[in-house]
Amino acid sequence: MGKSTLLNHILGQKLAITSRKPQTTRHNMLGIKTEGAIQAVYVDTPGMHKGGEKALNRYMNKTASAALKDVDVVIFVVDRTKWTDEDQMVLERVQYVTGPLIVALNKTDRIEDKAELMPHLSWLQEQLPNAQIMPISAQHGHNLEALERVIAGYLPENDHFFPEDQITDRSSRFLAAELVREKIMRQMGAELPYQITVEIEEFKQQGKTLHIHALILVERDGQKKIIIGDKGERIKRIGTEARKDMELLFDSKIMLNLWVKVKGGWSDDERALRSLGYGDL
């Protein structure tokens, strides 16, 4: 739907991972933008998961819902005139938000006949009468300056919470793990299910080189074979693409080593999830 793409474009640099697969985001991530007297702290949340049978799904739904209680403005990002079961889940939560609500109608630049939007805009306004609806393009930056001005108008006066050069609350280890996971999801597409995570086992600067060892956890042997690929070609591509992004992010030469390990049932094991940084369930 473009939440993470929107955050990256507003910040002016890549922070949150993106892929064509919905619900790529798994954790709340702060994106911090400071311009003069205004400091906006954006919370990129996981998308809602219908069903939520596994512990991982429950964690993501709980994380996304909890974020609504602690923010000054809610931005509900939807994809043009598409409407999914997950969108409906979000709507059923944000309709009770008492503070400002913005519906960011994303990818509207892809609609040639804007008249097609009118019935959907009217329907959205009926569902959320107190919301301000704004057509945008997260990828191409259309109408994002106007969106930021609206957001800034809603922010309360307060001291800045973060130094003006800080852009996130997440550690370098976390960002490195997310970049590896992004490349896997982009390589796999629909081939690989959601039961995959990445853990950084070593993150050490030696001279001018940053050495990173990443463990990729999957649930079945077949998934491991898919990630490694024929003669290791796929995991090499994943490593090469992740390393390039890491060098830009960390401004350092990177030595990246990847391993794949099978850990059956990790995505439905609450203790395993906590040990992998998924917090309380």
N, C-alpha and C positions, 0 to 999 in steps of 0.2 A: 504493500500500500504506500510505502514511501516515507515512513516516520524517520528512519535512520538517514535516508538520503536528504530529507529536509533538514535534519540536525546538522549534517556535514556541510550542506550548502550555507546555512546560516553562520556556522563557525568559520567558514572559509577554508576548511581543511578536513581531511578524512579522519574521523574519530570512531564513529560507529560502523560496524561491518554491515554490508548489504549483499543481497543476492535476489534472484528472481523468485526464490522459494519464499512463500509467505511465512511469517512468524520466525524469521531468522534470529531476532533479538530474544535473549533468554534472561537477561539481568537488567535491572534499572541501571542506567548510566547517566551521570550528569555531564552536560555540555555547557561550559561557562563562557559567556561573551561579555566583555567589558569594553564599553566605549564611553569615555568621559565619565559623566556622573551616573551613567546607567550600567548596571550589571544584571544581566538576565541569566538565570540558571535554569536550563532546560533539562527535563527528565525524560530520557528515551526509555519507554517501558516495553516489556514483552507484549506481543499481541495476545488477545484472548484465544483460548483453545476450547472449542466445543467438545463436550464429552469429558475430557480431563480424567481419564481412567487411571493413568500412571502418575506416580509421585512427581515426576518432572512437570507434567501438565498442570497438576494442582499447584505446584510452586509458582509457575509462570502466571497462572490466573490470579493467585493470591498477591503476587508482587505487583501486577498491573492494577488490581483493584485498590490496594493499599495506597498507591501513589496519588490517587484522587483526593485523599484526605489532607495531603500536606502541601498543596500547591495553591498559588494565587490565581492562576489562569489554566484552563484545560483546553488543549487543542486536539480535536478529534479529526484524524486524517482518514479520509475515505477516497476510494478510487473511482473517479468519474461517476457514471450512473450505475456502476456495479454495486450489488448489495449482497453480502454473505451472511451466513449464520453467525459468524464471529462479529461482524459489524452490528448485528442485532443485539448480541450480548453486550457490546460496549454501549450502545444506545440505551439499553435498559439500566445501565449504571450511571451514565452521564446525565440522564434526564433528571436525576435528583441532585445534581451539583448546584449549590446555592450561589457560587461565585461566577465570574465571567466564563463563558463557553464560546469557543470559536470552532466552527466546522470548516476545516481546510479541504476543499474539494480538489483533489490532486489530479494531475495529468489532463487537465482540461484543454491544454494546447493540442492534444491529439484528436479532439473532436472538431471536425470541420464545420458542421452545421450547429452553431451554438444554440439554436432553437431546441435541439434535442435535450438540452440541459434543463429547460424551464419546468417541465413536469416534475423532474427529480428535485429541483431546488424548492419547488412549492411543497412537495411531500416532506422533504427534510425540515422545512420551516414549520410545517404542521406538527411534526414529531417533536421538534425542539424549538418552541416558539421564542425562547429567550436567547437563543444562540445567534451569533453573527456568522453568516456563511460567506466564505471567501474562496473564489476559484484561484488555484495556484498551479505552478509546475515546479515541484521540488527539484527535479533533475536539471531543468533549464533556467531556474531562478525567476520564473515569471511571477510577478506580484509579491515577491518575498519581502521587498523593502516595505511595502504597504502593510504586510502581515506583521513585521517587526514593529512598525509604528503603533499598530493597534495593541500589540502585546505590551509595549513600553507604557502605553497610556493606562494600562490596568495595574502596573506594578506599584506596590506600596513604597513610600519613602522609608529608607533604612540605610544603615551602614553596609558597605560591601562585605559579603561573607568570605570572599576569596581574594587572594592577591590578583592584580589586574593581568598578570601574564599566565595565570593558571587556566587551563581549558577543560580539565576533567578532575573528578575525584578518584578515578580508577588508576591502579598501579601499572607500571610498565609491563610487569608479568602478565597481568590480565589482558592488556592490549595485544601483547604478542600472541597469547593463546587464541584470542578472538580473530586475529588475522589468519592464523592457520586454519581455524574452523571456517572462516569465510571462503578461503580458497578450496577447501574440500567441498563445500556446498555448491560453489560455482562449477567445479569440475564434475560433480556427480549429478546435479539437477535432481530429477525424480528417481534416479537410480538408487539413491541412498536414503534410508528413513532418518527420522529425527534422532534416533538413538546413537548419537555420536557426540563426544566431547573431547576437549583438549586440555591437558595439564602440563604446565611448565615445570620441569624437574630441575633445570639449572638455568640461571640467568646471571652471567658473570662477565665483567669487563676485564679483559686481559690486554694491556697495551692499548692499541687503537682498534681492537676487535672485540665486539660483544658476542660472547658464546651463549647460544640458546639451545637447550635440549627440550624438545616437546614430545609428550606422550599422547598419542591419539587412541582414545578408548572407544571400542565398538562392542556390540553384544553377541555377534556371531562370527564364525570363521569365514563365512561367505562374504560378510561385509569387509573383513580384513583383506581378503583377496581382491575385492573391487577397488579398495583404496590404493593398494600397492600396485595393481595393474600388471600388464604383461612385462616381465623382466624388470619390474620396478619403475617403468616409465611414468606411470601416473603420479606416484608419490614424489618422483623427481620434479615433475611439473608443479605440483602443489608447493614443494619446498622452494623452488626457484621464484614463483610468484609471491609467496609469503615473504621471502627474504628481501625482495625488491621493495615491497611496501614497508618492511621494518627498517630498512636503511633510510628511507625518507622520514619515517616517523621518529626514529631515534638518532638520526644524523650521525650514523656510525657504520663502519663495516661490520657485517653480520656473518657469523658462522652458525648456520642453523642445521641441527640434526633432528630428524623425525623418526619415531618408532610407532608401530601400531600394536596394540595389545587387546585381546579379547577379555572382557569382563562381563560375563552373562548377567543380565537383569539389573545393571547399574541404574538404569533410568526409572526403575520402580522400587529402588532400595533407598529409603530415607537416610539411613546412616551413610551409605556411599555418596549420596547427593550432598550431604553436609560436608563430608570430607573433601568433595570437589568444589566447594565454595558456593553451594546453592542455598546456604542460609537455613533459616527455620521453615519447617513445612507445617 
